[in-house]
Amino acid sequence: MDTLSHALWGRGLFGFRGMPWLALFFGAMPDLASFGILIVINIFSGNIPQFGGPPPLESIPDWVFLCYDISHSYVTVCLAIGIVYRFQKDLAFAMLGWPFHILLDFPFHTKAYFPTKLFYPITDFYFDGTPWSNPYIWFPNVAGIIILFIWRYRSNNN
């Protein structure tokens, strides 16, 4: 799923306990921890990324795949949120956008392009899903985000 959708889902679902910007960040964080770092490195090195579709797999450094697998693993997210929960429960709630990101990614990534390995590094298991760019996935995703934010707006103004 696209990073903006993940961020909005994180904000809409977990940003109502006083940390909306952190919920937005943690909704997008798994993608930022891999592709976001690559984009920043490319910009600072003068290689402005071309937009208009996913880059070919051969052009992506190996460390991006490792960062993707680590940041998209329930093993990692459970450890991180478990530690934070012990000390800061409100922050841990905002962090729930991270596992929700993984939940949305694993059925909407194909094995051909960044399959989500749910329990990496314990196992390399992944689901060969339907790409999120498919209109049957993309339009309901956008509709769900709109409905969620309308519901949040109405529930806060009653």
C-alpha positions in Angstrom: 0.0 0.0 0.0 1.2 3.5 -0.6 3.0 5.3 2.3 0.5 8.2 2.4 -2.5 5.8 2.9 -0.5 4.0 5.7 0.1 7.3 7.4 -3.5 8.3 7.2 -4.8 5.0 8.5 -2.3 5.3 11.4 -3.5 8.8 12.2 -7.2 8.0 11.8 -7.1 4.9 13.9 -4.5 5.6 16.6 -4.1 9.4 16.6 -6.9 10.4 18.9 -5.2 10.0 22.3 -3.2 13.2 22.1 -0.4 12.0 19.7 -1.9 12.5 16.2 1.5 13.3 14.5 3.2 10.3 16.1 0.4 8.0 15.0 0.7 9.4 11.5 4.5 8.8 11.6 4.2 5.3 12.9 1.6 4.5 10.2 4.2 5.3 7.6 7.4 4.3 9.5 8.0 0.9 8.1 8.2 2.4 4.6 10.3 5.3 5.8 12.7 3.0 7.5 13.6 1.4 4.1 12.5 3.5 1.1 12.5 6.8 3.0 16.2 6.4 3.9 17.0 5.5 0.3 15.2 8.6 -1.0 17.1 10.9 1.4 20.4 9.3 0.5 19.7 9.7 -3.2 18.7 13.3 -2.8 21.8 14.2 -0.8 24.0 12.4 -3.4 22.4 14.3 -6.2 20.4 11.3 -7.6 16.9 12.8 -7.5 14.5 9.8 -7.6 12.2 9.5 -10.6 8.5 9.2 -9.7 6.0 7.4 -11.9 6.1 3.8 -10.8 8.2 1.5 -8.7 11.9 1.3 -9.4 13.3 -1.9 -10.8 14.4 -4.4 -8.2 17.9 -4.4 -9.6 18.4 -0.7 -8.9 17.6 -1.1 -5.2 20.5 -1.7 -2.8 20.4 -4.9 -0.7 20.2 -3.0 2.6 16.8 -1.6 1.6 15.5 -5.2 1.4 16.9 -6.0 4.8 15.4 -2.8 6.3 12.1 -3.5 4.7 12.0 -7.1 6.1 12.9 -5.9 9.6 10.5 -3.0 9.7 7.7 -5.1 8.2 8.0 -7.9 10.8 5.7 -8.5 13.7 8.7 -9.8 15.6 10.3 -6.3 15.4 7.0 -4.4 16.1 6.1 -6.6 19.1 9.5 -6.1 20.7 9.5 -2.4 20.1 5.9 -1.7 21.2 6.3 -4.1 24.2 9.3 -2.1 25.4 7.7 1.3 24.9 4.4 0.1 26.5 6.3 -0.7 29.7 7.3 3.0 30.0 4.9 5.1 28.0 1.5 3.6 27.3 0.2 6.6 25.3 3.1 6.5 23.0 2.7 2.7 22.6 -0.9 3.3 21.5 0.2 5.8 18.8 2.7 3.2 17.7 -0.1 0.7 16.8 -0.1 2.3 13.4 3.0 0.3 12.7 1.5 -3.2 13.1 -1.6 -2.0 11.3 0.7 -1.0 8.4 2.0 -4.6 8.3 -1.6 -5.9 8.4 -2.4 -3.8 5.4 0.8 -4.7 3.5 0.9 -8.5 3.7 -2.2 -9.2 1.5 -1.4 -6.4 -0.9 2.1 -7.1 -1.9 3.0 -9.8 -4.5 6.0 -12.1 -4.2 7.4 -10.3 -7.2 7.9 -7.0 -5.5 8.7 -6.7 -1.8 6.6 -9.5 -0.2 5.9 -8.8 3.4 7.7 -11.4 5.6 5.4 -11.3 8.6 7.7 -13.0 11.1 11.2 -12.2 9.8 13.8 -13.2 10.9 12.2 -16.3 12.4 10.8 -17.3 9.0 10.7 -16.0 5.5 7.0 -16.8 5.1 5.0 -14.3 3.0 1.7 -14.2 1.2 1.5 -13.7 -2.5 -1.2 -11.1 -2.5 -3.0 -8.7 -4.9 -1.1 -5.5 -5.5 -2.6 -2.4 -3.7 -2.5 -0.6 -7.1 -5.3 -2.8 -8.3 -8.4 -0.7 -8.6 -10.4 -3.3 -6.5 -8.0 -2.6 -3.7 -7.1 1.1 -4.2 -10.6 2.6 -4.4 -11.9 0.8 -1.3 -8.7 1.9 0.5 -9.4 5.6 -0.3 -13.1 5.2 0.5 -12.2 3.6 3.9 -9.8 6.5 4.7 -12.5 9.1 3.8 -15.1 7.2 5.9 -12.8 6.9 8.8 -11.9 10.6 8.9 -15.6 11.7 8.4 -16.5 9.4 11.4 -13.6 10.8 13.5 -14.7 14.4 12.6 -18.4 13.7 13.5 -17.6 11.8 16.7 -15.4 14.7 17.9 -18.0 17.4 17.2 -21.0 15.8 18.9 
